[in-house]
Amino acid sequence: MTVCASGLREGLLHTISKEVAEDASEDSVALEFDLQKGKILANLRIGADILSSKSLSSNVGLASVGYQINGKGFLISPEKRNKWIDDDPNVSSLLKLWMNGMGLQRQRAPMFAIDLWPHTEEEAKKNFPIIYQHLLDYVWPDRSENARRAVRERWWLFEECRSTFRPAIKQIDKVIVTTLTSANRVFSMLDTNTVCDSTTVMFALDETHFLSVLTCRIHGVWFEANAASLGGFVGNIRYNKTRCFDPFPFPDLTDPQKKTLRALGEELDAHRKRQQAAHPKLTLTNMYNVLEKLRAGEAIEGKDKEIYDQGLIGILRDLHDQIDAAVADAYGWPVDLSDEEILMRLVDLNKERAAEEASGHIRWLRPDYQNPTGAKVEKGKTTDMDLGVVAKVEKAAWPKGLPDQIAAVREALVEMGEASPEQIARRFARARTTAVQPLLESLAALGQADKTDDGKYAA
């Protein structure tokens, strides 16, 4: 029997734990119940109310889906790159290592991407004629027939250049990158000069203590729970930054804790890169598959034993155990919490942080970028940070033409992952929600966006 009442409140969940026959002559039993108190979820379980967590201003603007290139002609071989640089050294800064999600997990022959952003077509033709001629031959023919006007007219640039995210990585040398959809959730450090494509998620965080936090079990539990709630599948789930990163409450680290996590992150990053350099066929996928078997107590033999030896998986496991313990200590929590206990604590901490931010106290992850002047947020004031705009970063101009407006809205939606019309509008100067709403509806009608039950849109 279920008894319901309207409103948001705690409930009592009685679960039958034991049945005891009262009288053999009568067909009746006495029931014993386990009693739980808390919010009862749709699956008739009591647990962490993950969907109630809110995006935190402290995290905003620091994560984005990678660049969407749209054009095989943008990719060139190392040999062609070297020849072009020999012919014209000025092009070297435009030829960047290209990485996709598969390349992160499995070592592949390197490719380089031509990144002309933010140059105009005239600048490209005048200053980089070698590159311009190549793109004219191998990109323009396909892009000239693209249905999107902005993609046709800006054919020498990536389809999605992530122009609103680039300021976040402009002054740092490293970014953290993970695959957008993967069975093994691995975070890696790459140079900011790398062109990570749209099968990845980039984080504008260059300190390795962030690598440790994102790598730890606590964040892993949070990610899997949020990804599953969005319809992901165990074993191959999507990292949606709107749910997995933006609301995640990072630990407020002391200097000694930051030093410890930084050292562990550096050691983890160096260990994996060193072993892969020594064994070119060794992949992160293989390493972490064997690590999972090791943790599960399975026998490590045959090909797995070779991977174990090449990747020094025993050391890899120890590094992850140390990171898990150090991050738990930074939160002030026991290291052996159950998954459900971790989620309950993270949801509670998210609520605490959201309340702090409403009162004007924001624990910026990168204060030098997000709040460079040290300005205080007024108590109770909703800021642009709450709606996905990095503080002190100039808003993008709202395009004049309808096709360019659609392109701008689509790029913003892809970068944010999920957003309301108001949140999209707040990313542009002089853009109105009433103008953005029909554009999002058009994208949904074209199959380029999905409308959620709460009135938002997802890329």
C-alpha positions, 0 to 999 in steps of 0.5 A: 500500500502506498500513501501519498501527500503533495509537497516536497517532504520526507517519507517513511519507507517500510520494507518487509524484512521477515514473515512469521506464521502466526497460527498454523490453522490459519493462513496468516503471517506476521510481518516485520519491517525495516523502516527508512526515513527520507525522500522516496524516489520514483523507484521506491527507494530512499537515497540521495536526491541527485536531481535536486543538485544545482549548478554551482557558480564556482564551476561555471565556464570551466568545462566544454565539449571539444571542437566540432571540426566538420571537414576531413581536410582540416586534418593533416599528417605529421609529414605534411605539417613538417613540410609546411613549417619548413616552407613557411615557419609562420604556420606552425602555431596553426597546426595543432595536435589533434585528439579524439576520444578514441585516441585518448583511450587507445594510442593511434598514429598522430594527426594534426589539425589546422586551426585558423580561429579567429582569422578572417578568410582574407587574413588566411589567404594573405598571411597563410597561403599554403594553408588557405590553398589546402583548405580551398581544395579539401574543405570548401567543396563539402562545406559550400554545400552545407545546409547551415549558412554559418558553416558555409560562410565560415568554411575555413574555420571549425564548425564549432570553434568553442569561441566562448570557451577559448578564453578559459584556456588562453592563459594556461598550458594544460587542460584535463580531457576525458572521452565524452562517452566511454566504458572507462572513465579516465582523465588525462592532462594534455597541452592546451594547444591540442585540438580535442574534438567533439568526442571529448570533454575539456576542463580548463583546469591546469593544476594536477590536484584537479586531476586527482579530484576528478580521478577519485572514487568520490567523483566517479560515484557522482558521475555514474549516478548522474549519467545513469539518471540521464539515461546512460548505460552502465559500461558505456555512459556519457559525461554530460557536464551540465549534470556531472561537472557543473553541480559537483562540489569540489573539496575546499583544499588547504595548502597541504592537501592541495600539495599532496593531491598535486603530487599524486596527480603528477605521479599518476599522469607521469606513470601512465605516459611513461609506460605508454611511451615504453610500450607503444601498443599499451592503451589506457583502455587495456590498462584500466580493464586489467585494473578493474579485474585486479580490484575484482580479485580475478586471475590476471593471466595470459594477455592480461598478465602482459598488460599488467607487467607493461603498465605496472598495474599494481603501482597504478592501483596503489596510486588510485588508492592513495588518491581516493584516500587523500580526496576523502581526507580533503572532504573530511570523510571516511575513505570506506563510505558506500556509494550511497553514503557518498551521494548523500553527502555530495548532495548535502554539500551541493546544497550547502554550497548553493546556499553559500553562493546565494549569500555571496560566498563563491569558492571559485575553482580558478579565481584568477580567471573567473573573478580576477578583480576579486569582486564580491557578489551581492547577497541574494543577487542572481549573477551571470555566473549562475547562468553559465557565463564566466564572470568578467568575460565579455559576452559574445555579440548577438548575431544580426542574421537569423542563420547566424543566430541559429548557429550561435545558439546551437554552439552555445547549447552544445557547449553547455550540454543542457540549458534553458532559453534564458540561460542561452540568452544570457550568454550573448549581449542584447539577446532576448529569451523570446528570440532564443526560444523559437530558435531552440524549438527549430533545432529540436524540430530538426533533430539537433536538440532535445526538449526535456520535461522541465522546459530545457533543451539538451544538445 
